[in-house]
Amino acid sequence: MGNKHAKAVVQATAGKNPKSLPSEAPSKIPKTTYIEDAMKMRPSWRISLVQTVDPWGWHLLTREELEEIRVKLCEYESKTWSEILVRGSYWNHLIECYKLCKEARDRLGDLQLDDLEQLVSLRLGAKQRVWGILDHNILHILWWDPEHRVYPVEKQNT
């Protein structure tokens, strides 16, 4: 029976010529390309690791404070990681984990992240910092540090 169907299709199309044939198959061109150098890319955020426990949890923030943080992180999205971490290195840093306060190092151990070499600190205010793990151009946000205690720095001449 399948053979009868094939014959019917051939007979139905017999004598019909297409009006035009494509000269060659269309080539597919990707609209975006992967950029190897993350420093040339703008940041993206992941929040699956956001901590909602003391001492640097996000759970105590008010709606207004969260909105301020959202606005400031949106401002970072207009910059590349190079602009954030190189040109803005006075305020934003890659910090070696061994330099963090003991409580932060212990917390990384509790999270089974104590094999990390460094974290990113983004300045959002005079003391306020957001801490996270940089993976290519993605910052996996961990902590809200409103008092600059994860990596305390003594001001010179004080």
C-alpha positions in Angstrom: 0.0 0.0 0.0 2.9 2.4 0.7 4.1 1.9 -2.9 0.7 3.0 -4.2 0.9 6.2 -2.2 4.4 7.0 -3.5 3.2 6.5 -7.1 0.2 8.8 -6.5 2.6 11.6 -5.2 4.9 11.2 -8.2 1.9 11.4 -10.6 0.4 14.4 -8.9 3.6 16.4 -9.2 4.6 15.2 -12.7 5.0 18.0 -15.2 5.2 20.7 -12.5 8.3 22.8 -12.5 9.3 25.1 -9.6 9.3 28.8 -10.5 12.6 29.3 -8.8 15.3 27.3 -7.1 17.5 28.6 -4.3 21.0 29.1 -5.7 22.5 28.0 -2.4 21.4 27.2 1.1 21.1 30.3 3.3 24.0 30.6 5.7 23.2 31.0 9.4 24.9 33.8 11.1 24.7 34.0 14.9 23.3 37.2 16.3 25.5 37.2 19.3 29.0 35.8 19.8 30.7 34.4 22.9 33.3 36.8 24.3 36.2 35.0 25.8 37.5 37.9 27.8 35.0 38.4 30.7 36.6 41.8 31.4 35.1 43.1 28.2 31.6 42.0 29.1 29.0 43.6 31.3 28.1 42.0 34.5 25.2 39.6 35.0 23.9 38.6 38.4 22.9 35.2 39.9 21.1 35.1 43.3 20.9 31.4 44.0 23.7 31.7 46.6 22.3 34.9 48.3 22.6 34.4 52.1 19.5 35.1 54.2 21.2 34.4 57.6 23.4 36.5 59.9 25.8 38.0 59.8 25.7 39.3 56.2 22.3 38.1 55.1 19.8 40.0 53.0 16.9 39.1 55.3 17.0 42.2 57.4 16.9 44.7 54.6 13.8 46.9 54.1 12.0 47.2 50.8 13.5 50.7 50.4 17.1 49.4 51.0 16.6 46.6 48.6 15.4 49.1 46.0 18.5 51.2 46.5 20.7 48.2 46.0 18.8 47.2 42.9 19.3 50.7 41.4 23.0 50.7 42.2 23.5 47.2 40.7 21.6 48.4 37.6 24.1 51.2 37.3 26.9 48.6 37.2 25.2 46.8 34.4 26.0 49.7 32.0 29.8 49.1 32.6 32.2 46.3 31.7 34.0 44.3 34.3 37.1 46.1 33.3 35.5 49.4 34.1 34.2 48.1 37.4 37.3 46.2 38.6 40.2 48.0 36.8 39.2 51.6 36.4 37.1 51.4 39.6 39.7 49.4 41.5 39.8 52.0 44.3 36.2 51.0 45.2 35.7 47.6 43.7 38.1 44.7 44.3 38.9 41.1 43.8 39.9 40.1 47.3 41.9 37.0 48.2 39.8 34.8 50.5 42.6 34.3 53.0 42.4 38.1 53.7 38.7 38.0 54.7 37.8 38.2 58.4 37.7 34.8 60.2 33.9 34.8 60.3 33.7 35.2 56.5 36.2 32.4 56.0 34.3 30.2 58.4 31.1 31.0 56.6 32.6 30.0 53.2 33.6 26.7 54.9 30.0 26.2 56.1 28.8 26.8 52.5 31.5 24.4 51.1 33.0 27.3 49.2 36.3 27.3 51.2 38.2 26.3 48.0 37.6 29.6 46.4 40.7 31.8 45.9 38.9 35.2 45.8 35.6 37.0 46.0 34.5 40.3 44.5 33.6 43.3 46.6 31.4 45.9 45.0 31.0 49.3 46.7 27.5 50.6 46.9 28.0 53.3 49.5 30.5 54.6 52.0 30.6 51.3 53.9 28.1 49.2 52.1 29.4 46.3 50.0 28.0 43.4 48.0 30.1 40.3 48.0 30.0 37.5 45.4 31.8 34.9 43.4 32.9 36.0 39.9 32.4 33.2 37.2 33.3 34.6 33.8 31.0 37.7 33.6 28.5 36.4 36.2 28.6 37.5 39.8 27.0 34.9 42.1 25.9 37.3 44.9 26.5 36.0 48.4 26.5 38.7 51.1 25.3 42.1 52.0 27.9 43.8 54.1 26.5 47.2 55.3 29.3 47.9 57.7 32.4 46.8 55.7 33.2 44.0 58.1 33.9 41.1 55.7 37.2 42.8 54.8 37.8 45.5 57.3 40.3 48.1 56.3 41.9 50.5 58.7 42.0 54.1 57.3 45.5 55.5 57.2 46.3 58.4 59.5 43.5 57.8 61.9 
